[in-house]
Amino acid sequence: MRSTSAATVMLDHRGLIAGWSPAAERLLGYRAPEALGRPVDTVLPRAAGPDVEVEDWLTGDCTPHRVHFATLRHRSGHLLRVAVDRCRLPETAAGPITLLLLADAERLTEWQLQQAIAHGVATQSPVALTVYGIDLRVAWANHAARRELPGPFAQHVGRTKDKLYPGSQVLSGQYPPTLTQIMSTVLESGQTIAGLHYRGRPLVDPGREHVWSLSYYRLQDAEGRPLGVCEESVDVTDLHRAQWRLALLNEASATIGSTLDLDRTVQELAEILVPRIADFTAVDLLGDALDGREPYVPGSGGVGDLCRVAHRSVREDSPEAVVSPGGRVDYPANSPQRQCLSTGVPVLNAVLDPASPWVLDDSERSARMRRLGIHSHMAVPLRARGVTMGVATLMRWRDPVPFAPEDMLLVEELAGRAAVCIDNARRFNREHKSALTLQRSLLPQKLPTHAAVEAAYRYLPADSEAGVGGDWFDVLPLACGRAGLVVGDVIGHGIRAAATMGRLRTAVHTLADLDLPPEELLAHLDDLVNRLAVEAEEAHPTGVLGVVGATCLYGVYDPVIGRATFARAGHPPPALAHLNKAVEYLDVPAGPPLGVGGLPFESAEVDIPPDSVLALYTDGLLTASGGDTDTGLERLSFALAHPDRPLEEICNTMEHTLLPDRPRDDVAFLVARPRPLPAENVATWDLAFQTASVRTARTLTAERLDRWQLDELAFSAELIVSELVTNAIRHAQGPVQLRLIRTENRLICAVADGSSTSPHMRRATVGEEGGRGLFLVAQFGERWGARYIHDGKIIWAELPLAPPGQQFPRSAWTTVQSSGAARDL
């Protein structure tokens, strides 16, 4: 018990009070005159009650520092529980003297607890406490703080914080950069600072970086005068590392696999690993994984070829790398990488031994390791869904701290997450390539050479994330030297869209061969899309997979009259680039998209001037750069300016002006320069509706072929014209018109009449006089057919122009004779 604050009562040998301190007066209420000379039992009467110890004041035990408890009655009458410490003083001439020290029991307990706390903080607390004086130099530290300082504590007294932890760093940006400045602020303002993070290397462990959580408050005396600053320090290195690892894993989850591009995914993994975990990392994948095949299963045999996909270093020149990205990687058979691939288990060489057999077997890598001072090495497999796709190699040489087991666990977690993303990208790439192969196989591999138009095109698939789409285009040879131009776009992406595109493109070919007008062709195509939608909905009644729709623009250009007829179903209008004026977007009625059903389509006829260029395109061309349609049309007009340029140059300008490197939607566009036929290459005659016109038609044909210097075709052409005119007069109605068209490689014979009756070819028997006309036309002509016009039909046939010096093959005449048709000639 503290004698300086306890109430003091002195008893003589008779038990009378011989001394009464002011503290006793304050504790018990009696003043000194009232207490002196009186027996102690009368002044300090013990109250009835169960005391812990009840002993006679005079005869009790006087063992030093043994505290007894008693319940006394205060002068005012209330009970007071006190702690009593009694000791006997040396005897005087008057006899022995007893000294009683009394204190309030509750206050004594509180004081004892404070003493225990102070002692525990100084000797047992894990929180490091350091007291800095007015000069902000070390004055005192508890045992926890002294453990972080090497040698006797006395040699550190008087030093500043910055001297104790040189090169350390305050991690909280709102505070001054040094702890000495922070403590100066606390000393001047009295402000308390808590939870300040501080990073550095303690003198007792300079090889490892630590993080502390610091708190500062000012120490002052009873009058408020500052005495110094107290620092509370808690080593939170493990907590900080755990939080850092968690933050890194969260960042990796958001960063790795941001796209379905395999190379980009691997690069994202490398960017996470360097420089935060390693000074260098290399990510190598098996050839099977890169090619889209099923990757390696550990324990199944040979590992296979490895290819370097990405590496990253703390230095831009990557001096650690032996192989460049894209190159083949050869590791020794006993290397950690091969072991890692074979077993699927990571390999950690925390302290790399330059004399390891696998290092000595790889002279080039060994030389680089020695030159750079690579001291720690780790190989972690990239495994997902039970298979290994590659290996990540990590090294340290700038960071002096070797890899620890917790580093390997962290890298395993990162590699596992990255492996799932890599496997997703691999699977997607395989499916994307399959869909792209399907789509490209369904698109024209090469546009046919056509006398009516010169054409060029571009097809650019969407980026790998959006997937392939259903855009298509075509240039179709039609009857009488005409050309069909078509561009379409199926809704959606993927294999389903590509397959639908193939079906629609085939349907357009079939309908175009029937020589239907553009608006009728779109109507039939709309019916087909509706049927496909019904089939898809029945197959997938609850999902969007059942949605089928498309847009299409179809036009027919006639080089004889220099006009084109267009119809569109929900598609952007065609652009016409003039030589001497601005680009024009043709006013073609906007029909509904294919698949809506129930609404008609309309067409428009447009004069196509010579030396102009037609452009047909999908909507992805206008919106690929992220702007609106109007901005896309302005850019398209700029790209189509000067149509006298080569078509390939125009296509390149359109691609570079309107498309980014990785368009979000697939794009198809077709540019065509019409080739109108010169007037001298077309001959047209109106024939009387009588039998004599057959001879006239033969004569006119022979004369015109003689003028065109096509005498070698006279026999075939006269035969075809004779049969077509004869059929028109016998089986149709007037008027009858004969037209001969000469192109670069074809002679076209066409006969128009006023009947819509469809002709049919049949084989006549030996005894029949007729029925051989169309058979002869088919034998002598390369192609033949019928097309309907608004006031009748046209029967046409084509003859190829023989190369110079080559005669018409007489074998055709032999065919005619053997068929029995010769008697009609």
C-alpha positions in Angstrom: 0.0 0.0 0.0 1.3 3.5 -0.9 2.2 5.3 2.4 2.1 8.6 0.6 -1.6 8.5 -0.2 -2.9 6.1 2.6 -4.4 7.3 5.9 -1.9 7.0 8.7 -2.8 6.2 12.3 -0.1 5.7 15.0 -0.9 3.7 18.2 1.1 3.6 21.4 1.6 0.5 23.5 -1.7 1.0 25.2 -3.7 1.1 22.0 -4.3 4.8 22.2 -4.1 6.9 19.1 -0.9 8.8 19.1 -0.9 10.1 15.5 -3.7 11.0 13.1 -2.8 12.2 9.6 -4.9 14.6 7.4 -5.5 11.6 5.1 -7.1 9.7 8.0 -9.3 12.8 8.7 -10.4 12.8 5.0 -11.0 9.0 5.0 -12.8 8.5 8.4 -14.2 12.0 9.1 -12.6 12.5 12.5 -10.4 15.5 13.1 -7.1 15.0 14.8 -8.2 16.5 18.2 -11.1 14.2 18.3 -9.0 11.1 17.7 -5.7 11.7 19.5 -5.5 10.0 22.9 -8.5 7.9 22.4 -8.6 4.1 22.2 -8.5 2.9 18.6 -11.7 0.8 19.0 -13.7 3.9 19.9 -12.5 6.0 17.1 -12.3 3.1 14.5 -15.2 0.9 15.6 -15.6 -2.2 13.5 -19.1 -2.7 12.2 -20.8 -6.0 12.6 -20.6 -8.0 9.5 -18.7 -10.8 7.8 -15.3 -9.4 7.2 -12.7 -11.2 5.2 -10.4 -11.0 8.2 -11.3 -9.8 11.7 -8.3 -9.4 14.0 -7.5 -7.5 17.1 -5.9 -4.2 16.2 -3.2 -4.7 18.8 -2.5 -8.4 19.0 -3.0 -9.3 15.3 -0.4 -10.4 12.9 2.1 -7.7 11.9 3.5 -9.4 8.9 4.8 -6.6 6.7 2.8 -5.8 3.5 0.0 -8.1 4.5 -3.3 -6.3 3.9 -6.3 -6.9 6.1 -9.8 -5.8 5.3 -12.3 -4.5 7.7 -15.6 -2.7 7.7 -15.5 0.5 9.7 -18.1 3.2 10.5 -17.5 6.7 9.3 -18.0 9.6 11.7 -21.1 10.4 9.7 -22.5 7.0 10.4 -22.2 5.2 7.0 -20.2 2.0 6.6 -16.8 2.1 4.9 -14.8 -0.9 3.8 -11.1 -0.3 4.2 -7.8 -2.1 3.6 -5.5 -2.0 6.6 -1.7 -2.6 6.6 -0.1 -2.7 10.0 3.5 -2.6 11.0 5.3 -2.4 14.3 7.9 0.4 14.7 11.0 -0.1 16.8 10.3 0.3 20.5 10.8 3.6 22.1 11.3 4.5 25.7 7.5 4.7 26.1 7.0 1.3 24.6 6.2 -0.3 21.2 4.5 1.8 18.5 2.1 0.4 15.9 1.5 2.1 12.6 -1.8 1.6 10.8 -2.1 2.4 7.0 -5.7 2.6 5.9 -7.1 3.1 2.4 -10.5 2.8 0.8 -10.7 -0.8 -0.4 -12.2 0.1 -3.8 -9.6 2.7 -4.5 -6.8 0.4 -3.4 -8.1 -2.3 -5.8 -8.2 0.2 -8.6 -4.7 1.4 -7.8 -3.4 -2.1 -7.7 -5.0 -2.8 -11.1 -3.4 0.3 -12.5 -0.1 -0.9 -11.2 -0.6 -4.3 -12.7 -1.6 -2.7 -16.1 1.5 -0.5 -16.0 3.7 -3.4 -15.3 2.1 -5.6 -17.9 2.3 -2.9 -20.6 6.0 -2.4 -19.8 6.9 -6.1 -19.6 4.3 -8.3 -21.2 2.2 -6.4 -23.8 2.7 -7.4 -27.5 2.1 -3.7 -28.4 5.3 -1.9 -28.7 5.3 1.4 -26.7 8.0 4.0 -27.2 8.1 7.3 -25.4 9.8 10.3 -27.1 10.7 13.3 -25.1 10.2 17.0 -25.9 13.1 16.8 -28.3 11.3 13.8 -30.1 14.1 11.5 -29.2 13.7 8.1 -27.6 13.4 8.3 -23.8 11.8 5.0 -22.9 10.4 1.8 -24.5 8.7 -1.3 -23.2 10.0 -4.8 -23.8 8.0 -5.3 -27.0 9.5 -2.2 -28.5 13.0 -3.1 -27.3 12.8 -6.5 -29.1 12.8 -4.7 -32.5 16.1 -2.9 -31.6 19.3 -4.8 -31.6 21.7 -4.7 -28.7 21.3 -2.9 -25.4 18.4 -0.4 -25.3 20.7 2.2 -23.8 22.5 2.7 -27.1 19.3 3.7 -28.8 18.1 6.3 -26.2 18.3 9.8 -27.6 17.9 8.7 -31.3 15.0 9.8 -33.5 12.5 7.5 -35.1 13.9 8.1 -38.5 17.3 7.0 -37.3 15.8 3.8 -35.8 14.1 2.8 -39.1 16.1 4.3 -41.9 14.5 4.3 -45.4 11.0 3.6 -44.1 7.9 5.0 -45.7 4.6 6.4 -44.4 1.8 4.7 -46.3 -1.0 7.2 -45.5 -0.8 10.1 -47.9 -2.6 12.6 -45.8 0.2 12.8 -43.3 3.7 14.4 -43.5 6.3 12.1 -45.1 8.3 11.3 -42.0 7.3 10.1 -38.5 9.4 12.8 -36.8 7.3 15.5 -38.5 4.1 13.6 -37.6 5.2 13.4 -33.9 6.0 17.1 -34.0 2.5 17.9 -35.1 1.1 15.7 -32.3 3.3 17.4 -29.7 2.3 20.9 -30.8 -1.4 20.3 -31.4 -2.3 17.6 -28.9 -4.0 15.7 -31.8 -4.2 12.0 -31.5 -3.3 10.0 -34.6 -4.4 6.3 -34.8 -4.1 3.6 -37.5 -1.2 5.1 -39.4 0.5 2.5 -41.5 4.2 2.5 -41.8 6.5 0.3 -44.0 10.1 -0.4 -43.4 12.8 -2.9 -42.4 13.6 -3.2 -38.7 17.2 -3.3 -37.6 16.8 -6.8 -36.2 15.3 -8.1 -39.5 16.7 -6.0 -42.4 16.1 -8.7 -45.0 12.3 -8.6 -44.7 10.0 -5.6 -45.1 7.5 -5.1 -42.3 4.3 -3.0 -42.0 3.3 -1.4 -38.7 0.1 0.2 -37.5 1.1 3.3 -35.4 -0.8 5.5 -33.0 0.5 8.7 -31.4 -0.7 10.9 -28.5 0.8 13.6 -26.4 2.0 12.9 -22.8 1.4 15.8 -20.4 1.6 16.6 -16.6 -1.2 17.5 -14.3 -1.1 21.1 -15.4 -1.3 20.2 -19.1 2.4 20.9 -19.9 3.6 18.5 -22.7 6.2 15.9 -21.6 6.6 14.1 -24.9 4.9 11.8 -27.3 3.9 8.1 -26.8 4.0 5.8 -29.8 2.0 2.6 -29.9 3.2 0.2 -32.6 1.6 -3.1 -33.8 3.3 -5.3 -36.4 0.6 -5.9 -39.0 2.8 -7.4 -41.7 0.9 -10.7 -41.9 -2.4 -8.9 -42.0 -1.1 -6.4 -44.6 0.1 -9.2 -46.7 -3.2 -11.1 -46.4 -5.1 -7.9 -47.4 -2.6 -7.3 -50.3 -3.1 -10.9 -51.5 -6.9 -10.6 -51.3 -6.7 -7.3 -53.2 -4.5 -8.8 -55.8 -6.8 -11.8 -56.3 -9.8 -9.4 -56.6 -7.8 -7.4 -59.2 -6.9 -10.6 -61.0 -10.5 -11.7 -61.1 -11.5 -8.4 -62.8 -8.5 -8.2 -65.1 -7.6 -11.7 -66.2 -10.0 -12.9 -68.8 -11.4 -9.5 -69.7 -11.7 -10.7 -73.2 -11.9 -14.1 -74.9 -8.6 -13.5 -76.7 -6.1 -16.2 -75.6 -3.0 -14.1 -76.1 -4.5 -11.2 -74.2 -5.5 -13.4 -71.3 -2.0 -14.8 -71.0 -0.6 -11.2 -71.1 -3.0 -10.1 -68.4 -1.7 -12.9 -66.1 1.9 -11.8 -66.8 1.0 -8.2 -65.9 -0.4 -9.3 -62.6 2.7 -11.3 -61.6 5.3 -8.7 -62.5 6.5 -6.7 -60.7 4.3 -7.4 -57.7 5.3 -11.0 -57.1 8.2 -11.7 -59.4 10.9 -9.9 -61.3 10.3 -12.0 -64.4 7.6 -14.4 -65.5 7.2 -16.5 -68.7 4.0 -18.2 -69.7 4.3 -21.1 -72.0 1.4 -23.1 -73.5 1.2 -26.5 -75.0 0.8 -26.6 -78.8 -2.5 -28.6 -78.4 -4.0 -25.8 -76.3 -3.0 -23.2 -78.8 -4.4 -25.2 -81.7 -7.7 -25.7 -80.0 -7.2 -29.4 -79.4 -7.8 -31.1 -76.1 -4.7 -30.2 -73.9 -2.4 -32.5 -72.0 -3.7 -34.7 -69.1 -1.0 -35.3 -66.5 0.1 -38.9 -66.3 -1.0 -39.7 -69.9 2.4 -39.8 -71.5 4.6 -37.3 -73.3 4.1 -33.6 -72.5 4.3 -32.2 -76.0 5.6 -29.0 -77.6 5.6 -25.8 -75.6 5.3 -22.3 -77.1 6.1 -19.0 -75.5 3.0 -16.9 -75.5 4.0 -14.0 -73.3 6.7 -13.0 -70.9 7.2 -9.9 -68.7 10.2 -8.4 -66.8 10.9 -5.5 -64.5 13.3 -4.4 -67.3 11.9 -3.4 -70.7 14.6 -5.5 -72.6 13.6 -8.7 -70.7 17.2 -9.9 -70.2 16.0 -13.1 -68.6 14.1 -14.3 -71.7 15.8 -17.0 -73.8 12.8 -17.3 -76.2 10.7 -14.6 -77.8 6.9 -14.7 -77.8 5.7 -17.1 -80.4 8.8 -19.2 -80.4 9.2 -22.8 -79.4 10.4 -23.5 -75.8 12.8 -26.3 -75.0 13.3 -27.1 -71.3 15.6 -29.9 -70.1 13.8 -33.2 -69.2 14.7 -32.8 -65.5 13.7 -29.1 -65.3 11.0 -27.9 -62.9 8.9 -26.9 -65.9 8.8 -30.4 -67.3 8.3 -31.9 -63.9 5.5 -29.4 -63.3 3.8 -30.3 -66.6 4.2 -34.1 -65.9 2.8 -34.1 -62.4 0.5 -31.0 -62.4 2.2 -30.0 -59.1 4.1 -26.6 -58.7 7.8 -26.7 -58.0 9.5 -24.1 -55.7 13.2 -23.5 -55.6 13.2 -20.8 -52.9 17.0 -20.7 -53.1 18.2 -21.6 -56.5 21.2 -23.8 -56.7 23.4 -22.9 -59.7 24.8 -26.4 -59.5 21.4 -28.1 -60.0 21.6 -30.6 -62.9 18.7 -29.0 -64.8 20.5 -25.6 -64.6 23.8 -27.1 -65.8 22.0 -28.9 -68.7 20.7 -25.6 -70.0 23.8 -23.6 -70.7 22.1 -20.5 -72.1 19.6 -20.1 -69.3 22.4 -20.9 -66.8 24.5 -18.1 -68.1 21.7 -15.6 -67.8 20.9 -16.7 -64.3 24.5 -16.2 -63.2 24.8 -12.9 -65.0 21.6 -11.4 -63.5 21.9 -13.0 -60.1 18.6 -15.0 -60.2 18.4 -16.5 -56.8 14.8 -17.8 -56.5 12.7 -19.8 -59.0 9.2 -21.2 -59.2 7.2 -23.2 -61.8 3.4 -23.4 -61.6 1.2 -25.4 -63.9 -1.8 -23.8 -65.7 -4.5 -26.4 -64.9 -8.2 -26.1 -65.4 -10.9 -28.8 -65.5 -8.4 -31.5 -64.7 -6.0 -30.8 -67.6 -2.7 -28.9 -67.9 -2.4 -26.4 -70.7 1.0 -24.9 -69.9 3.3 -23.6 -67.2 4.2 -20.2 -65.7 7.8 -19.6 -64.7 8.6 -17.0 -62.1 12.1 -15.6 -61.0 13.5 -13.1 -58.6 16.8 -11.3 -58.9 16.1 -7.7 -58.1 14.0 -8.5 -55.1 16.4 -10.0 -52.5 13.7 -11.9 -50.7 13.3 -15.4 -52.0 10.0 -16.9 -52.8 8.1 -18.3 -49.8 5.5 -21.1 -49.6 2.8 -18.4 -49.2 4.0 -16.9 -52.5 3.6 -20.2 -54.2 0.0 -20.6 -52.8 -0.8 -17.1 -54.1 0.6 -17.9 -57.6 -1.2 -21.2 -57.6 -4.5 -19.4 -57.0 -3.7 -16.8 -59.7 -2.6 -19.4 -62.2 -5.7 -21.5 -61.5 -8.0 -18.6 -62.2 -6.0 -17.6 -65.3 -6.1 -21.3 -66.5 -9.9 -21.3 -66.4 -9.9 -18.1 -68.5 -7.3 -19.5 -70.9 -9.3 -22.7 -71.3 -12.5 -20.6 -72.0 -10.6 -18.6 -74.6 -9.2 -21.8 -76.1 -12.6 -23.4 -76.3 -14.1 -20.1 -77.7 -11.4 -19.8 -80.3 -12.0 -23.4 -81.4 -15.7 -22.7 -81.8 -15.1 -19.3 -83.3 -12.8 -20.9 -85.9 -15.3 -23.6 -86.6 -18.1 -21.0 -87.1 -15.8 -18.7 -89.1 -14.8 -21.7 -91.3 -18.5 -22.6 -91.8 -19.4 -19.0 -92.6 -16.5 -18.5 -95.1 -17.4 -21.8 -96.8 -21.0 -20.4 -97.2 -19.8 -17.1 -98.7 -18.6 -16.8 -102.3 -14.9 -17.7 -102.4 -14.5 -15.5 -105.5 -16.9 -13.3 -107.3 -17.7 -14.4 -110.9 -16.4 -12.4 -113.7 -19.4 -10.6 -115.2 -19.7 -8.6 -118.4 -22.4 -6.3 -116.8 -20.4 -5.2 -113.7 -17.0 -5.1 -112.3 -17.1 -5.9 -108.6 -15.0 -5.9 -105.4 -15.9 -6.8 -101.9 -14.8 -7.0 -98.3 -16.0 -9.3 -95.6 -14.7 -8.6 -92.1 -15.8 -10.9 -89.3 -16.6 -9.4 -85.9 -14.0 -9.6 -83.1 -13.7 -12.9 -81.3 -15.9 -11.8 -78.3 -18.9 -10.9 -80.5 -18.5 -14.0 -82.7 -19.2 -14.6 -86.3 -22.3 -13.1 -87.8 -24.6 -13.7 -90.7 -23.6 -11.1 -93.3 -23.4 -12.2 -96.9 -23.1 -10.8 -100.4 -23.3 -12.0 -104.0 -23.0 -11.1 -107.6 -25.4 -13.3 -109.6 -25.3 -13.8 -113.4 -28.9 -13.4 -114.7 -30.5 -13.8 -118.1 -29.9 -11.5 -121.0 -26.5 -10.3 -119.7 -28.0 -8.8 -116.5 -26.4 -9.0 -113.0 -28.0 -9.5 -109.7 -26.4 -7.7 -106.7 -27.3 -8.7 -103.2 -26.2 -8.0 -99.6 -27.9 -9.4 -96.5 -27.5 -9.5 -92.8 -28.9 -12.2 -90.4 -29.8 -11.2 -86.9 -27.5 -12.5 -84.2 -24.0 -14.1 -84.1 -22.5 -17.6 -84.0 -22.9 -20.8 -85.9 -26.7 -20.6 -85.9 -26.6 -17.2 -87.6 -24.0 -18.5 -90.1 -26.1 -21.5 -90.9 -29.2 -19.3 -91.4 -27.1 -17.1 -93.7 -26.2 -20.1 -95.8 -29.8 -21.1 -96.2 -30.9 -17.6 -97.2 -28.0 -17.2 -99.7 -29.0 -20.5 -101.3 -32.6 -19.4 -101.5 -31.6 -16.1 -103.1 -29.6 -18.1 -105.8 -32.6 -20.3 -106.5 -35.1 -17.4 -106.6 -32.7 -15.4 -108.8 -32.5 -18.2 -111.3 -36.3 -18.0 -111.7 -35.7 -14.4 -112.8 -38.2 -12.9 -110.3 -38.4 -9.2 -109.9 -36.6 -7.9 -106.8 -39.8 -7.2 -104.8 -41.2 -10.7 -105.5 -37.9 -12.3 -104.6 -37.9 -10.6 -101.2 -41.5 -11.7 -100.7 -40.6 -15.3 -101.3 -37.5 -14.9 -99.0 -39.7 -13.4 -96.3 -41.9 -16.5 -96.4 -38.8 -18.7 -96.0 -37.6 -16.7 -93.0 -41.1 -17.0 -91.4 -41.0 -20.7 -91.9 -37.5 -20.9 -90.4 -38.7 -18.8 -87.4 -41.6 -21.2 -86.8 -39.2 -24.2 -86.9 -36.8 -22.5 -84.5 -39.5 -21.5 -82.1 -40.8 -25.0 -82.0 -37.3 -26.3 -81.3 -36.6 -23.7 -78.6 -40.0 -22.5 -77.2 -38.5 -20.7 -74.2 -35.3 -19.3 -75.4 -34.0 -16.5 -77.7 -32.4 -19.2 -79.9 -35.7 -19.3 -81.7 -35.4 -15.8 -83.0 -34.8 -15.7 -86.8 -34.7 -12.5 -88.8 -32.7 -10.8 -91.5 -32.4 -7.8 -93.7 -31.6 -7.9 -97.4 -31.0 -5.5 -100.4 -31.4 -7.0 -103.8 -31.0 -5.3 -107.2 -30.8 -6.2 -110.8 -28.7 -4.2 -113.3 -29.5 -4.4 -117.0 -26.5 -3.2 -119.1 -28.6 -2.9 -122.2 -30.7 -0.1 -120.9 -28.3 1.1 -118.2 -30.9 0.8 -115.4 -31.1 -1.0 -112.1 -34.1 -2.1 -110.1 -33.7 -2.4 -106.3 -35.9 -3.6 -103.4 -34.9 -3.7 -99.8 -36.1 -5.4 -96.7 -35.1 -3.4 -93.6 -31.7 -2.8 -95.1 -29.7 0.5 -95.6 -30.2 1.9 -99.1 -27.5 1.5 -101.8 -25.1 4.4 -102.4 -24.4 5.7 -105.9 -21.1 7.5 -106.4 -21.2 9.9 -109.3 -18.2 11.1 -111.2 -19.1 14.8 -111.1 -21.4 15.2 -108.2 -22.0 14.2 -104.6 -22.7 10.6 -103.5 -26.4 9.8 -103.8 -28.3 7.4 -101.5 -30.9 5.9 -103.8 -34.5 6.4 -102.8 -35.6 2.7 -102.6 -38.8 2.1 -100.6 -37.9 0.7 -97.2 -39.6 -2.6 -96.8 -39.9 -4.5 -93.4 -37.1 -6.8 -92.3 -37.4 -10.4 -93.4 -39.5 -12.4 -91.0 -42.0 -9.7 -90.1 -44.5 -11.0 -92.6 -47.7 -9.6 -94.0 -46.3 -6.4 -95.5 -45.5 -5.9 -99.2 -42.2 -5.0 -100.7 -41.8 -2.3 -103.4 -39.0 -1.7 -105.9 -37.5 1.3 -107.6 -35.8 1.7 -111.0 -32.8 3.9 -111.1 -30.7 5.1 -114.1 -27.0 4.1 -113.5 -24.7 6.6 -115.3 -21.5 5.3 -116.9 -18.4 5.6 -114.8 -20.4 5.6 -111.5 -20.0 3.1 -108.7 -22.7 1.3 -106.7 -22.1 0.4 -103.1 -24.1 -2.1 -101.2 -23.3 -2.7 -97.5 -24.6 -4.0 -94.1 -25.4 -1.7 -91.2 -22.3 -2.7 -89.3 -20.3 -0.6 -91.7 -22.1 2.6 -90.6 -22.0 1.9 -86.8 -18.6 0.2 -86.5 -16.8 3.3 -85.3 -19.2 3.9 -82.5 -21.0 6.9 -84.1 -24.6 7.2 -85.2 -25.9 6.3 -88.7 -25.7 9.8 -90.0 -22.0 10.1 -89.1 -21.4 6.7 -90.8 -23.2 7.9 -94.0 -21.0 11.0 -94.1 -17.9 8.9 -93.7 -19.1 6.5 -96.4 -19.7 9.4 -98.8 -16.1 10.6 -98.2 -14.8 7.0 -98.9 -16.8 6.7 -102.1 -15.7 10.0 -103.5 -13.7 9.8 -106.8 -15.3 6.7 -108.2 -12.9 6.6 -111.1 -10.4 4.9 -108.8 -9.8 1.2 -108.9 -12.5 -0.7 -106.9 -9.9 -2.4 -104.6 -8.6 1.1 -103.7 -12.2 2.2 -102.9 -12.7 -0.9 -100.7 -9.5 -0.1 -98.8 -10.6 3.4 -98.2 -14.0 2.3 -96.9 -12.3 -0.2 -94.6 -9.8 2.2 -93.2 -12.2 5.1 -92.9 -15.2 3.4 -91.4 -13.9 0.3 -89.5 -11.8 0.0 -86.4 -9.2 -2.7 -86.0 -11.6 -5.0 -84.2 -15.2 -4.3 -85.3 -17.9 -5.3 -82.8 -20.2 -6.5 -85.6 -19.3 -8.3 -88.8 -19.3 -6.2 -91.9 -19.9 -7.0 -95.6 -19.9 -4.6 -98.4 -19.9 -4.8 -102.2 -18.9 -2.1 -104.7 -19.8 -2.6 -108.4 -18.9 -0.5 -111.4 -21.6 -1.0 -114.1 -20.5 -1.8 -117.6 -23.3 -0.6 -120.0 -23.2 -2.4 -123.3 -22.4 -0.2 -126.4 -25.4 0.4 -128.7 -23.6 -1.5 -131.5 -23.5 -4.6 -129.4 -27.3 -4.8 -129.2 -29.7 -5.5 -132.1 -33.5 -5.4 -131.7 -36.2 -6.2 -134.3 -40.0 -6.2 -134.0 -41.4 -9.2 -136.0 -44.8 -9.7 -137.6 -46.9 -12.3 -135.9 -46.8 -14.7 -138.9 -44.9 -17.8 -140.0 -42.9 -15.9 -142.6 -41.2 -14.0 -139.7 -39.1 -17.2 -139.0 -37.2 -16.8 -142.2 -36.9 -13.0 -141.6 -35.4 -13.7 -138.2 -32.9 -16.1 -139.6 -31.8 -13.6 -142.2 -31.5 -10.7 -139.8 -29.4 -13.0 -137.4 -27.1 -14.0 -140.2 -26.5 -10.4 -141.3 -25.9 -9.2 -137.8 -23.4 -12.0 -137.0 -21.6 -11.3 -140.3 -21.3 -7.6 -139.2 -20.0 -8.7 -135.8 -17.6 -11.1 -137.4 -19.2 -14.1 -135.7 -19.7 -16.2 -138.7 -18.7 -19.4 -136.8 -21.8 -19.0 -134.7 -24.2 -18.4 -137.6 -25.4 -22.0 -137.9 -26.2 -22.3 -134.1 -27.6 -18.9 -133.7 -29.9 -19.2 -136.7 -31.1 -22.6 -135.5 -31.9 -21.2 -132.0 -33.6 -18.0 -133.3 -35.6 -20.1 -135.7 -36.9 -22.4 -133.0 -37.6 -19.6 -130.5 -39.5 -17.4 -133.1 -41.4 -20.5 -134.3 -42.5 -21.4 -130.8 -43.6 -17.8 -130.2 -45.8 -17.7 -133.3 -47.2 -21.2 -132.8 -47.8 -21.2 -129.1 -47.9 -17.6 -127.9 -49.4 -14.3 -129.0 -48.0 -11.1 -130.4 -46.2 -8.9 -130.5 -42.9 -10.7 -131.1 -39.5 -9.1 -130.7 -36.1 -10.5 -131.5 -33.0 -9.3 -129.7 -29.3 -10.2 -130.1 -26.8 -9.2 -127.4 -23.1 -9.5 -127.8 -21.0 -9.4 -124.6 -17.3 -10.1 -124.1 -17.8 -13.9 -124.1 -21.4 -14.5 -124.9 -23.9 -14.2 -127.7 -27.4 -14.0 -126.3 -30.5 -14.7 -128.4 -33.8 -13.5 -126.9 -37.3 -13.7 -128.2 -40.1 -11.8 -126.5 -43.8 -12.5 -127.0 -47.1 -11.3 -125.4 -47.9 -14.6 -123.6 -47.2 -15.6 -120.0 -47.4 -19.4 -120.8 -44.4 -21.2 -119.5 -42.6 -23.4 -122.1 -41.4 -26.9 -121.3 -38.8 -29.0 -123.0 -39.7 -32.6 -123.9 -38.3 -35.4 -126.1 -40.4 -36.1 -129.2 -40.8 -39.7 -130.4 -39.7 -40.8 -133.9 -43.1 -40.4 -135.4 -43.9 -37.0 -134.0 -43.4 -33.9 -136.2 -43.0 -31.3 -133.3 -41.7 -31.1 -129.8 -38.1 -30.8 -130.6 -37.6 -27.0 -130.5 -36.5 -26.4 -126.9 -34.5 -29.6 -127.1 -32.5 -28.2 -129.9 -32.0 -24.9 -128.1 -30.7 -26.7 -125.1 -28.3 -28.8 -127.2 -26.8 -25.8 -129.1 -27.0 -23.2 -126.4 -24.8 -23.2 -123.3 -27.7 -21.9 -121.2 -31.3 -21.2 -121.8 -34.3 -20.1 -119.9 -37.5 -18.0 -119.6 -38.1 -14.7 -117.8 -41.3 -12.9 -117.3 -41.9 -9.3 -118.0 -44.9 -7.1 -117.3 -46.5 -7.7 -120.7 -45.4 -11.3 -121.5 -42.2 -13.3 -121.3 -38.8 -13.7 -122.9 -37.2 -17.0 -124.0 -33.4 -16.7 -124.2 -30.4 -18.8 -124.9 -26.6 -18.1 -124.7 -23.9 -19.2 -127.0 -20.3 -19.0 -125.9 -18.0 -17.0 -128.2 -15.3 -19.3 -129.5 -11.7 -18.2 -129.0 -10.1 -16.7 -132.1 -9.3 -19.3 -134.8 -11.6 -22.0 -133.1 -14.6 -23.3 -135.1 -18.0 -24.4 -133.8 -17.8 -28.1 -132.9 -19.8 -30.1 -135.4 -20.5 -32.8 -132.8 -23.6 -30.8 -131.9 -24.9 -31.4 -135.4 -24.3 -35.1 -134.9 -26.4 -34.9 -131.8 -29.2 -33.2 -133.7 -29.2 -35.9 -136.4 -29.2 -38.8 -133.9 -32.1 -37.3 -132.0 -34.3 -37.2 -135.1 -34.7 -33.5 -135.0 -32.9 -33.0 -138.3 -36.1 -33.5 -140.3 -37.4 -30.2 -138.8 -34.5 -28.2 -140.2 
